[in-house]
């Protein structure tokens, strides 16, 4: 798979600063003005992209209230909701996509979406999105993945609960479609997710095993897990976004507010810069500090012909004299000339 991909004018790769995506999801509460305000705020926070979700309740499920079609998990944010009702509240109206994408692009952001069926792919192709996101629950929908891959555009795929075999199958489907532009996102499919379920070391294994770029779709609270993911090689970070958690929104509980999103952008870049490269001996900016190392100095006046001893030389700071490793070798050497106290010892001063 490709080791760098382009999303609009952004280069995504292991040597590039992390690509930060603000996921609007349904936190706009189907209020268009609120959706625009979210995009403006995301841009001010410094993210690189905003993402929508493209579906209707009909393309996601059936309008049935039987047990199969209900959210039944006791700890779920949406317990007791029917799937149809939940997706009705969370959907982004399709007629919003074009103006919201234009708004984002006018602010220098990349704008794209997660399609949830073939009709959404056709719709998004007409809007000329720069890439696609495959949601974690759709990563086994190989017909959908094939249709997206055949667009020739990059795919960002949340692995969610996918097994190794399922990841191999989705990557095979993409590759067989002639597309090698893939980023696999580690994703924990709990909402919110607990850090202990994130298993970020999987990122390192995914890089080695599948040869793709990797990133994180993060549903934990705060930014700690995302920062750790960057240290483990993530070049893409996706976080859900909301203007005010207290004001509600279907994903508000595990979404970042503007100040938190700004912190995410700043701190992920700091972590990325700090990772650097393998280097011994100090950076160029550290070289000036070498003078604070220890070295051998004359600690008492030494006359010409006098021997160096423990009484007249010492290993001290600064580091302009001979390195400490020569100290024992210097003992007993004869001074070629007078050596004043405080002189850095060098071989030229000795016989």
Residue pairs with C-beta under 8 A, 6 or more apart in sequence:
1 171
1 175
1 180
1 181
1 182
1 210
1 211
1 212
1 213
2 180
2 181
2 182
2 213
3 13
3 14
3 213
4 11
4 12
4 13
4 16
4 213
5 11
5 12
5 13
5 131
5 154
5 181
5 182
5 183
5 213
6 12
6 154
7 19
7 49
7 110
7 112
7 130
7 131
7 154
8 110
8 130
10 19
10 48
10 49
10 110
12 19
12 154
12 183
12 213
12 235
12 236
13 213
13 235
14 213
14 233
14 235
16 235
17 268
17 269
17 272
17 273
18 215
18 230
18 234
18 235
18 236
18 237
18 268
18 269
18 272
19 48
19 49
19 215
19 235
19 236
19 237
20 46
20 47
20 48
20 49
20 237
20 238
20 239
20 264
20 265
20 268
21 47
21 48
21 49
21 50
21 51
21 133
21 156
21 236
21 237
21 238
21 239
22 38
22 42
22 45
22 47
22 49
22 50
22 51
22 239
22 240
22 241
22 261
23 50
23 51
23 238
23 239
23 240
23 241
23 251
24 35
24 38
24 39
24 50
24 51
24 52
24 92
24 241
25 53
25 90
25 240
25 241
25 249
25 250
25 251
25 255
26 53
26 89
26 90
26 91
26 92
26 249
26 250
26 251
27 38
27 240
27 241
27 242
27 243
27 249
27 250
27 251
27 252
27 255
28 34
28 35
28 38
28 92
28 249
29 248
29 249
30 89
30 91
30 92
30 93
32 93
32 96
34 243
35 92
35 96
35 100
36 100
36 103
37 243
38 50
38 241
38 242
38 243
39 50
39 100
39 103
39 104
39 107
39 109
40 103
40 107
41 241
41 243
41 258
41 261
42 50
42 109
42 241
42 258
42 261
43 104
43 107
43 108
43 109
44 258
44 262
45 258
45 261
45 262
45 264
45 265
46 262
46 265
46 266
47 109
47 261
47 265
48 109
48 110
49 104
49 109
49 110
49 111
49 112
50 100
50 104
50 109
50 110
50 111
50 241
51 111
51 112
51 113
51 114
51 133
51 238
52 92
52 97
52 100
52 111
52 112
52 113
52 114
53 90
53 91
53 92
53 113
53 114
53 116
53 135
54 92
54 94
54 97
54 113
54 114
54 115
54 116
54 120
54 123
54 124
55 87
55 91
55 115
55 116
55 117
55 120
56 87
56 91
56 94
57 63
57 84
57 87
57 88
57 91
59 116
59 117
59 119
59 120
60 83
60 84
60 87
60 116
61 69
61 83
61 84
61 87
62 69
62 84
63 82
63 84
64 82
64 84
65 82
69 82
69 83
69 84
70 80
70 81
70 82
70 83
71 78
71 79
71 80
71 81
71 82
71 83
71 86
72 79
73 79
76 191
77 191
77 250
77 251
77 253
78 86
78 250
86 250
89 250
90 250
90 251
92 100
94 123
97 113
97 123
97 124
97 127
98 127
100 111
101 111
101 127
101 129
104 110
104 111
105 111
110 130
110 131
111 129
111 130
112 124
112 129
112 130
112 131
112 132
112 133
113 120
113 124
113 129
113 132
113 133
114 132
114 133
114 134
114 135
114 138
115 121
115 123
115 124
115 132
115 144
115 148
116 135
116 138
116 144
117 144
118 143
118 144
118 147
121 132
121 144
121 147
121 148
121 151
124 132
125 151
129 153
130 153
130 154
131 153
131 154
131 155
131 156
131 181
132 148
132 151
132 153
132 154
132 155
132 156
133 155
133 156
133 157
133 158
133 238
134 144
134 145
134 148
134 155
134 156
134 157
134 158
134 170
135 158
135 160
136 158
136 159
136 160
136 161
136 162
136 187
136 189
136 217
137 160
137 189
138 144
138 145
139 145
139 157
139 158
139 159
139 160
139 162
139 166
139 167
139 170
140 162
140 166
140 169
140 170
142 169
142 170
142 173
145 155
145 157
145 170
145 173
145 174
146 173
146 176
146 177
148 155
149 155
149 173
149 174
149 177
149 178
149 179
150 177
150 178
150 179
152 178
152 179
153 179
153 181
154 181
154 182
154 183
155 174
155 179
155 181
155 182
155 183
156 182
156 183
156 185
156 215
156 236
156 238
157 170
157 182
157 183
157 184
157 185
158 185
158 187
158 217
158 238
159 167
159 184
159 185
159 186
159 187
159 206
160 187
160 188
160 189
161 189
162 170
164 209
167 184
167 206
167 210
168 210
171 182
171 210
171 212
174 180
174 182
182 212
182 213
183 212
183 213
183 214
183 215
183 235
183 236
184 206
184 210
184 212
184 213
184 214
184 215
185 214
185 215
185 216
185 217
185 236
185 238
186 198
186 199
186 200
186 202
186 203
186 206
186 214
186 215
186 216
186 217
186 229
186 234
187 216
187 217
187 218
187 219
188 194
188 197
188 198
188 199
188 219
188 220
189 219
190 197
190 219
191 219
191 251
191 253
191 254
192 219
192 220
192 221
192 253
192 254
193 218
193 219
193 220
193 254
194 220
195 220
195 224
195 225
198 220
198 225
200 216
200 225
200 228
200 229
200 232
201 232
203 214
203 216
203 229
203 232
203 233
203 234
204 232
204 233
206 212
206 214
207 213
207 214
207 233
213 235
213 236
214 233
214 234
214 235
214 236
215 229
215 234
215 235
215 236
215 237
215 238
216 225
216 226
216 229
216 234
216 236
216 237
216 238
217 238
218 225
218 226
218 229
218 237
218 238
218 239
219 240
219 254
220 226
220 254
221 254
222 260
223 256
223 260
223 263
223 264
223 267
223 268
226 234
226 237
226 239
226 264
226 268
227 267
227 268
227 271
229 237
230 237
230 268
230 271
230 272
230 275
231 271
231 275
237 264
237 268
239 255
239 256
239 261
239 264
240 251
240 254
240 255
240 256
241 255
241 256
241 261
242 249
242 251
242 252
242 255
242 256
242 257
243 257
243 258
244 252
244 257
245 252
245 253
245 255
245 257
249 255
256 264
282 289
282 290
290 319
291 318
291 319
291 320
292 317
292 318
292 319
293 317
293 318
293 319
293 323
294 315
294 316
294 317
294 319
294 324
295 315
295 316
295 317
295 318
295 319
295 320
295 321
295 322
295 323
295 324
295 344
295 345
296 313
296 314
296 315
296 321
296 322
296 323
296 324
296 326
296 327
296 330
296 344
296 345
297 313
297 314
297 315
297 316
297 321
297 342
297 343
297 344
297 345
298 312
298 313
298 339
298 340
298 341
298 342
298 343
298 344
298 345
299 311
299 312
299 313
299 314
299 316
299 341
300 311
300 312
300 341
301 312
301 338
301 339
301 340
301 341
302 308
302 312
302 313
302 335
302 338
302 339
303 335
303 338
304 335
304 336
304 337
304 338
305 334
305 335
306 312
306 334
306 335
307 332
307 333
307 334
307 335
308 330
308 331
308 332
308 333
308 334
308 335
308 345
308 350
309 331
309 332
310 331
313 327
313 330
313 331
313 345
315 324
315 327
320 344
321 344
321 345
321 346
322 330
322 344
322 345
322 346
322 347
330 345
330 350
333 350
333 351
334 350
334 351
335 349
335 350
335 351
336 348
336 349
336 350
336 351
337 349
339 345
339 349
343 349
